[in-house]
Amino acid sequence: MATGKTILCFIESLEAGGAQRQLIALASLLKARGYRPVFVTYHPDDFYAESLDSLGIEHMFLKSAQGKLARIAAFWKTIKSHSPYCVVSFSESASMILCTLRLFHRFLLIVSERNATHKIRFREWLRFQLYRASDHVVCNSTSKYDFVIERVPHLAKKTHVIHNYLDTNLFQPIHHDKSSTEKRLLVVARIAPQKNMLRFIEALRKVRDDGFLLTVDWYGQPTEPYLSRCKRQMEALGVCDILHIHTPISHVEELYSQYDGFCLPSTYEGFPNVIGEAMSCGILVLCGNVCDNNYIVGEASGNLVFDPSSVEDMKDKIEMFCNLGKEQLEAIGSSNRKRALELFSSEKFVNAYLQLMAQ
């Protein structure tokens, strides 16, 4: 057991995001091992503040770090005052600053790549150059790892894959009556261009035109002007009574089992937590054939994978879902639960990070 060694966990904010949930999980597991995790944020969003409080995890909000120069100074002061055993960053902007500070002050630094990258523009090139100063680069998906070692070979020796962790005790099947002939589909994702809502709305209109009964609830942090564009599209195509938009909720585990299926129509992803959560809760998954999605759902699983750039393919897969009977959905859900138990292990997850910290 560690003897209260401090681990600073940098992330932009406590907004409702997958990276936040993963870093909270890591901090909780490290705390259980005797470490002292401290969250450090610099943008004012407290969606997960209650979760941190309930876990007894300290949180520092750097109020003064609102400009770039002020942020550098605030990070420097935080590191110097805490003398951390390790610094972990789940934020690209924070990682760039921390790598710069690492050139002037010695501390163990693990940076994390948590989203897909399609090409290297100047910002990506600069970030990857700065990563030379880090001790380890962690990718949460195999697809991102492959991209990094192919395009940035000088990082190959310090780059690792640690897939996301999922609490399968928290995310587990709960029986609900699903006898209605109308299928219920859940989406949990930010309302942003990456998540592909505009094409999804087009697909829903085609599903309706083909006579299928379906209702969809989308829970997610909205971004503008994309949300307004989506609402105009919903009104223009007449699907406002099919698709219902909700603000995020902190206890998302309570949602999944209320639905017949889960959909993530994103055009790209890193390693999406929500797909694993839906599988762990024993429901069917529909998702784009991007990044690590195929690996997560597994081959011949009964889940439905589509081309997210094709409205027609998305429509076809949604209609296949609508045609499935109760027994078929239950069989796929049972298989998904079994696969989730195989894939996601708290011991494997935390031990991988501890191994890097020990190197």
N, C-alpha and C positions, 0 to 999 in steps of 0.2 A: 504493500500500500504506500502511496505517496504521502508525504508529511506536509500537506497544505501548500505545495508548490503552485505558484500563480501562473495561470494560462490566460493571456489576454485574447479575447475573441472579437475581432473587428468585423463589423458589417455596417452598411450605410444606415439602416434604420430597423425598427421592429415592425415593419409593414407586413401585411398578410402575404407572405411569399414562401416558396419551397425552400429557398436557401436559408431563410430565417428558421424554419422548422427543423432543418437538418442541423444547423449550428446549435440550436437549443437542445436537440437530442444528443449531440456530441458533448456539449457542456454538462448535461445531466449525467451521462455515463462516466465522464471524467470525474465529476464530483463524487459519484458513488465509489470511485477508486481512490478517493482521498485527496484529489487535486482541488485547487481553488480557482474555478473558472470565473472570469470577469468579462461581461459583455461591454463592448465599447461601440457606441453609435454616434452619428453626427448629423443625421437628418431627423426632424421631429415627427415621428410616427410611432405610436405606442400600442399598436394592435396586440402585440404579444407580451406587453409589459406584465400583465396579470399572470401569464404562464411562467415567466421568469421568477416573479415573486413567489408563486406557489411552490416552485422547485428550490427556492432559497438561493438563487443565483444572483450575484451582484450585477448591477447595471450602471455604467457611467455614460451619461449623455454629454458630449462635448459641445456645449452651447456656443462656445467661442469659435468653433471650427466651421464657420459658414463660408469663408472665402478660402481660396487655395493656399495662400501663404499662411493664413491663420490656422488652417487645418494641419499643415506641416508642423507648425509650432506646437499645436495641441497634441498631436501624435507623439512628438519628441518628448514633451513634458510627461505624458502618460507613461511612456516606456521607461523613462529615467526614474520616475517616482515609484514604479511597481517592481522594477528589476525582475521581469518575468522569467520563468523557466522556459516558456515557449510563447510565441505569438502566432496566432492562426488567423488568416484573413479569408473571408468568404465574399469579399467585395473587390471588383477589379480596380476601382479608383483607390481604395485603401491599400491594395496590394502594391500599386505603383509607388505610392508615397512611402510605404514601409520598406520597399526594396531600396529606395533612395536613401532613407535613414540608415539602412543596414550597411551602407558604404562607410558611414562615419561612427557607428556604434555597434558593437558585437551583441547580437541576440539571436536565438534560434527562431527561424522564420519559415512557416509553412503557408504557401499561398495556394488558392484553390481556383480551378477553372470549372465553372458550373453551367456553362451554356455552350451551344454549338457555335462554331466559327466556320464560315464558308470561304472567306478569303482574308488575306492579311493586308489591311490598310495601314495608314501611318500609325494610328493609335494602337492597333494590335501589334505592329512591329515594335513600337516603343515599349509596350508592356512586356513583350517576350524578351526584349533586350534587357530590361530592368530585372527580369526574373533570374538573370545570371547571379544576382546578389542574394537570392533566396537560398535556403538549404534544400527545400523540397517543393515540387509543384504537384498538386493532387488534382487529377481529373476524376469527375464522378461518372464518366461514361467511357466506354471503350472507344467509341467513335471520336471523341475529343482527344483521347490519348494518341490514337493513330494519326490524327491531324497534326498534333504538336510534334511528335517525333519525326514525321515526314517533312513538315515545313520548317521546323526549328530544331534541326538535329543537335545543336549544341546543348539543348535541354534534355536530351534523351536519358542521360545517366541519372538525373535528379527528378524525373517525371514518373508518377505512379498512378495506378487506377485504384480508387476506393469507391465502390458503388455505395449508393445511399442506404441508410439504415431505415428500417420500418418497425415500429412497435406492433407486432402481430397480436399482442394481448389487448392493446387498445383498439386496433382495427380488426374486428372479428365479426362474423356473421350474426345478425340479429333477425329473428323471424318477424316478418311483416306479411299481412294478407295482400297478395298480389293477384287476386282473382279477376280483376277488371280486364276487359278485352282491350282497353287502351293501354299501350305500353308507356312506361315512364322512364325517361332518360335524364341522367345527371351530367352536368359539366362543371368542373371546378378549375377555373383558370382565370388569369388576368384578362381583362377586356382590352386587348392590345393587338396590333397587326400580326404579331407572331402567332397568336392563338387562332387566327383564321376565321373569325366569326362571320365575315361578310359572305364567304363561300358557303359556310355552314347554313346561313339563312337561305341562300339560294337552294341548297339541297333540301331543306325543310319544305320549301314551297313545292318542289317537285314531288316530295313524299306525300304531301297533302293532295296534290293534283291526281296522284295515283290511287287515292282513296284510303290511305292508311290512317289509323287513329294513333296519335302520338302527342305526348306533352313533354316539354323539355324545361328543366330548371337550370339556369346558368348562374353559379355563384362566383364572383370574382371582383378584384379591385379594378375600378374603371379608370381608363386614361382618355383624356380628350386631346384632339377632337375625334378620336376613333369611336368612342361610345356614341356620340351624336350621329356619326355616319351610319353606324349599325342600327340605331333606332329609326332613322329615316328609311333605311333599307327594309326593316321589319314592317313598317307602315306601308311602304310602296308595294311590297309583295304579300301583304295581308297575313302575316304569321304572328301577330302580336298575341293571339289567343293560344298559340302553340308554344312559343318561346317566352319564358319569363325570366327577367334579369333580377338578381338579388345581390346585395352587398355581401362581402365575405363574413363568415362566422368562425369563431375561434375553435369550436368543438366540431370540426368537420367530420369526425368519425361517426357522429350521430346521423349523418345524412345517407351514406352509401347504401345501407341495407334497405332503405325505403324505396329503392329504385330497381327496375328490371335490368338496367345496364348503365354503363358509364362511357362517356365519349370525350376524347381529347383530339380535336381536329387540327392541332398546331402544324405549321409548315416546317418547324424545326424545334428541337428540344435538346437538353443535355441528358439527364437521367430523371424523368418526371416522377416525382413522389406519388402523384395522384393515381397513376396507373397501378402502382404496387398497392396503394391503399385500397383501391376498388377491388383488386384481386383478393387481398387479404380479407375483405368483407364479403367475399363470395358472390360477386356479381360479374356478369359478362363485360368485356371491354371492347370498345370500338376506338381505333386510333390510327393516325397516319403512319405509313411505313418509313419513318425517318429515325435517324440516329440509333439509339439502343432500344427502341420500342419493340422491335421483333424479338430481341433477346429476352426482354422482360416477359412478354406474354407467352413466349415459347411456341414451338412449331406444333401443328395439329392440335391446338388447344380448344378450338371452337370459337375463339375470339375473332373479331372481324377487323382486318387491317386494310386500309385504303390509301390511294394516292391523294394527299391533301391538296394538290393543285388541281384535281379533277372534281368538279361539282357532281358530275354524273356517277363517278365511282363512289363518292361519298354517299350519294343518294341510294345507290344500289345496296351498299352495305347496311345502311339504316333500314331499308326495306327488308333485307334478309333478317335483321334483328327483329323487326316487327312480326315476321312470319314464324318465329320460333315459339314453340309451346312451353308450358310451365315446366315439364319434365326436362326438356332440353336445356332450358335456362338454369335449372337447378344442377344439372350434371356439369355444365360448363363452370358454374359458380363453385361447385365442390372441387373441381380440378384446379381452378384458380387459387383457391384457399390453400390447397396442398402445395402448389408451386411457390406461393408467397412464403410459406413456412420453410421451404428449402432455400430460397434465395436470400432472405433477409435475416441476419443474425446480429444481435447486439454485440456479442463477444468478438465476432470477426471484424466488425466495424471499428469498435474502440481499440482493439488490439492492433489494428493496422496503423492507426494514428500514433499509438504509444510506441510502436516499433520505430516509426520515423523520428519521434522525439528522442529516442534513445541512441540514434545514430550520430 
